[in-house]
């Protein structure tokens, strides 16, 4: 009987788990259909997915090594052998553009990993504790927001020195304040909710309330904002690379490629147009994807 009871219990748990998995799968399909009904968001998702695949399979996609120089083929226009032409050192622009996708995703991913947790922690702490915690955190946030992000990033990079890692850190330092403000606003609307009061009566600590109850409810808004913020991150990284403060030559970073090609842009338009178009398309794709995620994750859009 005991074995039978245990079996029934296990069977009941299995049935519950199966039902929960089916429910999540059904919800995922419903959200996928809603996403597909928005063609612009779908196009953005396709471009971002293509960017990720290009970065992963760059050695297979690129026709030539990105650093291979051949001065006899310098400044060749786009053609069958070199799809996007060559630069002043005879390097294949298409291959450098493909490998540059890795640098772009590296910058976006690393900035997101830094900015998301920092902004979420600062914003929820300020909104939940209020008082002097809110005052100190929000005044620091106001100081960062009062400066244009590119200007502030230039100041940080100038202090730390040029380089890709320093550029990523500078962009992260200028990108967390909007996330913190968003998380604070979400927390202010949740801190007096009935379920938070019930959790307090059960003896939950403030840290447990923040981590287990408030952070998950703020996460969807933060994800949407981070996705839409990626376009700004890409543009700022390209601007730093163009000014020689980000990725350094001969790195195939798109902003650095534009900086190197601007000396020949009148006769050899592809040196500037190709990486510039890549920056524009990828930035637009992240914005469109962010719009779609906002419609998908916002319950008021049902």
HELIX and SHEET records of a PDB file:
HELIX    1   1 UNK A    2  UNK A   36  1                                  35    
HELIX    2   2 UNK A   39  UNK A   56  1                                  18    
HELIX    3   3 UNK A   58  UNK A   61  1                                   4    
HELIX    4   4 UNK A   71  UNK A   73  5                                   3    
HELIX    5   5 UNK A   93  UNK A  129  1                                  37    
HELIX    6   6 UNK A  131  UNK A  145  1                                  15    
HELIX    7   7 UNK A  149  UNK A  160  1                                  12    
HELIX    8   8 UNK A  164  UNK A  190  1                                  27    
HELIX    9   9 UNK A  194  UNK A  201  1                                   8    
HELIX   10  10 UNK A  206  UNK A  209  1                                   4    
HELIX   11  11 UNK A  210  UNK A  214  3                                   5    
HELIX   12  12 UNK A  215  UNK A  242  1                                  28    
HELIX   13  13 UNK A  254  UNK A  261  1                                   8    
HELIX   14  14 UNK A  262  UNK A  264  5                                   3    
HELIX   15  15 UNK A  270  UNK A  297  1                                  28    
HELIX   16  16 UNK A  299  UNK A  301  5                                   3    
END                                                                             
